[in-house]
C-alpha cells in the first residue's frame, strides 16, 4: 500500500495505446476518482 507523500517506482502496461513521452505528467483514476499521479521517468522497450 502506498500512502500520501510516499514515492514509488512502477512499471505499468497500458490497456489502450496512447502517445507518451518522458517527462509527461499523468493521473491514475479509479471509478472517476484520482488515486495517484506522477511523471513518466523512462520509457521501456516492449
C-alpha positions in Angstrom: 0.0 0.0 0.0 1.2 3.5 -0.9 0.3 6.3 1.5 0.1 10.0 0.7 3.6 11.5 0.5 5.3 8.2 -0.4 7.4 7.9 -3.6 7.3 4.7 -5.6 8.7 3.3 -8.9 6.2 1.3 -11.1 6.2 -0.5 -14.4 2.8 0.0 -16.0 1.3 -1.7 -19.1 -1.5 0.4 -20.7 -4.7 -1.2 -21.8 -5.2 1.2 -24.7 -2.2 2.6 -26.6 -1.7 6.3 -26.2 1.1 8.8 -27.1 3.5 9.1 -24.1 7.0 10.6 -23.7 9.4 11.0 -20.9 8.6 13.9 -18.6 4.8 13.7 -19.2 2.7 14.1 -16.1 -0.2 11.5 -15.7 -3.0 10.7 -13.3 -4.2 7.2 -12.3 -8.0 7.1 -11.9 -10.4 4.6 -10.5 -14.1 4.9 -10.5 -13.9 8.6 -11.6 -11.6 9.5 -8.7 -7.9 10.3 -9.0 -6.0 7.8 -6.8 -2.4 8.7 -8.0 -0.4 10.9 -10.2 3.2 11.0 -11.4 5.7 11.8 -14.1 7.0 9.4 -16.8 10.7 8.9 -15.9 11.8 6.4 -18.5 10.3 4.5 -21.4 10.9 0.7 -21.6 11.0 -1.3 -24.8 8.3 -3.9 -25.4 
